[in-house]
Amino acid sequence: MRNLRFISIILSLLIAIPAWAQQPIKVGLIVPLSGPWARQGQVMRAAAELAIEQINAGGGIQAHGNAPLELVVFDAGDSVERAKNAAQRMVAEEPDLVGATGAYLSSFTLAVTEVTERAQIPMLTLSYSDLVTSRGFDYIFQTSATGAYQSENALPLLMDMAESASGERPKTIGIVMDNTAASVAFVSPITEGNALEEFGLELVVNEVFTPPLSNATPLIQRVRSRRPDLLLLLPTAVSDAKLLIEKMNEFGLGRGRLPTISNGSAMGDPDLAANMPPALLEGVMSIVANWSTSGQEQMINDYMDFSGEPWMTQNPLCAFGHIWLLKEALELVETVDSVAVKDALHSMDITSGASDYFAGGRVRFDETGKRQDAGILVIQWQDGQPRTVYPESAALGNIIWPSR
């Protein structure tokens, strides 16, 4: 009888253990926290920490006894080699990870996922490169539209926007880009296929640089001398975007004088407005896979209060959403196991909850890990802030096509 009473007491104590006392479930974040892309990693870390805080405050992972999530963070650094080394440390030091997110640059992600694939850790990424999901991997999940998809769909969109605003379609195009995997993935379908011929465009500037950029003068001099009707300006580092935009204004090409379109979040980063007169950015557009949109106001305010940032870009938004996707997957599995989480992500098809944080509003993956319903957004600098202007259903402002 005494033993039965003792067992009863133990069971009642176990039932009374609060959520915070449960064994935490670890998820990883691997992003650049040093080097030219450190700012992107820092805001992604803040967003991931906010997601962890909100999930734990809401009771943790209910399917696993309200266990809390724990974020472990690794610095991908400033090179592919450092990113790969960081991934190797991550899988060695945290063998019980159930999933991870991050890497930021496509070139970093390609290296990191070679490691996470072998370790059977599902990896969620915003990286654009088509190579991310074309290697036959089972543990990679790409939530962004690929660079090729963005490129193929962006050009006809931009041509229509130009004709609608000015009555004329551009006849010449210029490209100034860095040589990172994301930029290459975006440009390749334009320059290597028949897109230019299809749209009657002549490529009059085609300049490629290796980041970080030390001198933007030769690149922008070329643009000024050829004066394309449309300029694709494709840096991935904020510091490079700043140099290029400042030089364009110095040469009389900024502030709406030359229609300028970028790809990715660097051209919409708060650091640009903090380190240069925001008026220099007026009218600059960027094609992005994700951004703050209509209907996300509460979440955006939570992030700004938590991080101190003036707005939410694609990078923290995706990091935030990825943590919530990992929670969704964990709620679907009976065991805390990375293989089970991978299977849950592959079988996922959601149109609410975590899917609200991704353009298109639906999250499901094909057999390669590519998100099937990923789309594109257009943002534009207006009155000192980059606003979503396309599509109309997500827009926080109207498109203003720069006049020449």
N, C-alpha and C positions, 0 to 999 in steps of 0.2 A: 504493500500500500504506500509506504514511504517513497519507494522508487517511482511509482506512478504519479505521486504528487510532485516529485522533483521534475519528472519529464513534462508534466503539465505546466509547471512554472517556466521551464526553458522554452516550450513552444509559445507561450504567451509573450515572452520577452522577444522572441524572434519575430512574431507578428507585429509587435510594437516598434520594431526598428524603423526609424524614419528613412526617407529616400536618400538623404545625404549620407547615411551610414552604409549604404550598399556599395559594393565593389564598383568603382567607376569603370565605364567603358571608354577606351581610348580611341580617339581619332586624330589623324595627323594633319598638319599644315606645313607644306614645304614651299617657301617663297623667298625671293631675294630680299634680304634685310640689310645688305651692305652693297656698295657699288652704285652704279648709275640708275638701277631700277629699285633701289631700296624703298623709296616712297610708296611705290605700288605694293610692295610686300607689307609695309607698315599698315596701310589702310585695309588690306585684305586680312591682316591679323586682327585688327580692331573689329572688323565685321564678323569674323569667325568667333571671336571672344564674346561678342554681343549675342550671337546665335546660341552659343553654349549657355550663356547666362539665362537667356529667355527659356530655353528648353528645360534647364534644371529648375528654374523657378516655377515652371508649369508642371513639375512632377517627374522630370527625367523620362526615361524610356519605360513606359507602362508595361510593355510586354515582357520586361525583364525586372519585375519587382520595383519599378520606379528608380532603377539605377541611374545615376547621373552620368553625363558625358564629361570626359576630360580631354582637353586639347593639348597636344604635344607639338612643339614648333621647332622647325629646323630651317636654317639659313641656306638658301640655294646659291647665295653669293653673286658673283659678277661674271661667271663663265660656265660653259657647258661642263667642264671638268669638275668645277666646284659643286655644281648642282648634282652631278652624279655621285660625287663623294658624300654629299649631304644625304642623298637617298640611301646610300649604303650604310651610313651611320644610323639613319632612322630605322631601317629594318633590323639592324643588329641590336640597337639599344631598346627598341620597343617591339618585341616579338609578338605581343598580344594586340597589336593594332587591328581594328576591324575595317578600317578604310582611311583614305586620306584625300586631300584636295590641294590644289595650288600649282606650282612651278612657274606660272605667269607666261614667260616667253615660250613660244612653241619649241625653240631649239633646246631650252631647258627641259621642257616637258618630255620631249622625245628621249632625252638621256635618262631622266628620272624614271620614266615608265619602263625602261629596259630592266631596271632594278626591281620596281614594285611588281612587275609581272612575274618575275622569277620567285618573288617572295609571296605571291598570291594575295596581294593587298589591292582591293579595288581603289582606283584613283579617279577622282572627278576633276575635270579641268575645263577652263574657259578657252584654252589655247586654240588657235584657228587652223593650224596646218592640217591639210588633208592626210599627211603622213601619220598623224596621231592615231587614226583608226583604220589605217590600211595595211597594218603589219600582222594581222591575224591574232591579235591579243584578245584575251578573255576578260582582263581586269581593268580595262581603260574605258572611261565614260566621258564623252565630249558633249558638253551642254550647249556650246556655241555653234552657230552656223559656220561651216568651214570657210577658209579663205577663198577657195574656188567658188563656192556658192555665193559668198558675198560679192566677189568680183563679177561673176556672171549676171547677178541680179542688180548690182549697183549701177553698172554702166547704162543699161536701158532706162533705169529710174532717173539717173542724172540727166540723160539726154531729154527725157520727157519734161523734167522739171525746168530745164533751161528753155525749152521751146514754149512751155506754158507761160513762163515769166517774161521772156524777152521776144517771143515770136520767131526766134531763130534757133536752129540746132547748131551746137559747136562743130567746127570743121577741123580744128587742130587740138591736140592734147599734149601736155607735158607731164613727165613723171620724175619726181625727185624722191628717192627711197633709200632706206638703210637695207642692209643685206641679211637681216634676221629672217628666220623661217616664216614668220607670219606675214611679213611684207612680201616676200618672194611668192608665197602661196596666193596672195591677193592679186599680184601683178601678172603672174605667169599666164593665166587664162586670157588676159587682155593682149599681151605682147606675143605669145606663142601660138595662139589660135587665130581665128579669122574675125574676131570681135571688132577690131579697128576697121577692117574693110567692110564688115556688115553695117556699121554705123557711119561710114563715110568719114572716118577720122584719120588724120595724118599725125603720126608721132613725131613731134619736132624737138622734144627734149627728153632724154633718157639718162638720168644721172643716178648712180648708186654709190653710197658711202658706207663705211664701217663705223658703227657707234663705239665710243662717244665721239661726236663731231667737234673738231677744234676750230674750224673756219668755214662758215657757210657762204662766204663771198663768191668763190668760183661757181658754186652751184646756182646761186640766185642770179649771178651775172648771165649765165646761160639762159635762164628763164626770161630775164628782161630783154635779152637780145632777140629771142624768138617769139615772145609774146603769144603763147598758146591761148586758145579760147577757154580752155579748161585745164586746171593743174591738179594732178594727184600728188599730194605732199604726204609722204609716208614715213615719219619717224616713229620709233617705239619708246624712246627715252624722252622724258619731259624736258631735259636740258637741251636736247637736240631740237625739239619742237620750238623752244624759246628762241634759240639762235636763228632758226630758219624764218620764223615769223618776224622777228626784229629786223632781219636783213631784208625781207620782202618790203617792209614798211620804209626802210631806209632807201630802197631803190624805187619807191613809188608804186609798189604792187599790192599793198595791203589795204585794209579797211574797205573791202568791197570792190576794189579796182580790178581784181582778177579773181574769178570764181575758183575757190580753192577748197578741195575736198581731201580729207585724210581718211585713214582706216584705223580703228582701234581707239583706245581711251586716252592715249598720251595727249592728244590735241584737245581734250576736254578736262584735263586735270586742274584742280584748284591751284596748284603751284604755278601754273602759267599766269593766272590772274594776280597771284601774290607777288610775282617777281618781274612783272612788266605791266605797263598801263593796259587795263582790260580793253580799252578802245581799240588797241592794235589788233585784237582778235575778232572784232565785230564782223559777222557774216561768215566766218570760217566754219565749214561743215565737216562732219566725220561720219563715216559708215561704221556702225558698231553692232555687236551681236546682242548687247544688253545695255540697259540704262534705266534711270529712274523714269517711271511713266505714271500716267494718270491711274489713280486707284491705290497707289503705294504710299500715300502721304504719311500715314501713321508710322509705318516702318522706317521711312526716310527720316522723319523727325526723331525717332528713337536712335537711329544711327548717328545723326548729327549731334544729339545731346551726349551720346556715349563717347564719340570720337573727337568732338570739337571741329569736325570738318564742315565746310560751308555747303556742300552738296554730296550726293552719293553717285559715284561713277560706276562703270561696268565692273571693275575689278572687285571692290568690296561687295557689290550686290551679288555677284556670282559666288564669292566665298561664303557669304551669308546663306544663300540658297543651297549651296552644296552641303553645308552642315545639316540643314533641315532635310535634304534628300537622304542623307545618311540616317537621320532619325527615322524617316519614313520607312527605309529599308529594314532597320532594326526592329521596328514594330511588326514587321511581317514574318520574322524568323523566330524559331523556337530556341536556337542556340546562339550564343555570342561568338560568332565564328566568321572570319573574313570570306570564306568560300560561300557560306550561306548568304552573307550580305551581297556578294557579287551576284548570286542567283536571283536575289530579290530585286536588285537594280535592273537586271535584264528582263524580269517579268513585270516591272512597274509600268503602269499606265494611269497617270493622275492628271486631273484638271482643276484641282483646288489644293489648298495648303501650300506645300513647298513649290508647286508649279507656278504659283502666283509671282514668284521672283524671277521668272524667265520669260523673255520675249516669245509671244505665241500662246502662252498660258496653258500648254500641255506638255507633259514630260513622259516620254517613252523612248526606248533605245532599240536600235536594230541589232542584229547579231554581231556587228563589229564594234558596238558601243557608241555609235553616232546617234545623236538625238534626232528623231525623225521629224519633229515639228519646229525645229529651230528656224528662226527668221532673222531679218535685219531691221535695224532702226536707223534713222538719220537724226543726228543732233546738230544744232547750230548755235554759235555764240550770238546771243542777243542781250543787250543791256548788261554786259558783264558776267553772263552766266550761260553755260551750254544747256540748251533745252531740247528735249525730244520734240521733233517737228514732223516725224513720219514713223509709222502710219497714223492716220487721223485718229483711230480708236485709242491710241496710246499717247497722243501728242499733248504737250504742255505749252505749245506755241505754234504759230503758223510759219511755214517756210518763207524766207525772204531771199530771192535769188540775187546775188550781187550783180550790179550793173557795171559795165566797163566804161 
